[in-house]
Every structure is written in structure tokens, then in C-alpha cells.
Amino acid sequence: MRGTDNEGDILGINLKIIVKFPKFLNIINFLILFLNFINKIF
């Protein structure tokens, strides 16, 4: 299996879970993912 396919499936599952949570939690999750993305760059 391709890594890109696995990542896409994981992202899809995460999006489905995030949609079920309140918008406030969505903002927190987004900030956490954004900080993790910045940490990967630096």
C-alpha cells in the first residue's frame, strides 16, 4: 500500500471525527495540527 493512500485515509477519518466535535474543539485541533506542522518544518 502507498504511504500517500494511508495518510489520506487517516486524514479522512480525522476529518469525520472533528466534524462531530463542537466548533471550539475544531479550532483547538486545528491549532495543534498547525503547531505540529511548524515543528516539522523547523
Residue pairs with C-beta under 8 A, 6 or more apart in sequence:
18 25
18 26
18 29
21 29
